[in-house]
Amino acid sequence: MKRQFVSFEQYKKKALQDPEIKKNYDDLAEEFKLISDQIALQKQSHNNTAKK
């Protein structure tokens, strides 16, 4: 069986077509936002310290 490279976005799009996976993903939306916000704060902090 030949393996095909799939990007994360392609994999996510296909996985979210499954109603059960989509519901679980949607239930975690708040946690995903918190993680994204934390990453943004770390990048901002790193950029501020790098400029000093």
Summary of the structure (lengths in Angstrom):
residues: 52
radius of gyration: 16.8
end to end distance: 53.4
largest distance: 53.4
contacts: 85
relative contact order: 0.07
helix: 77%
strand: 0%
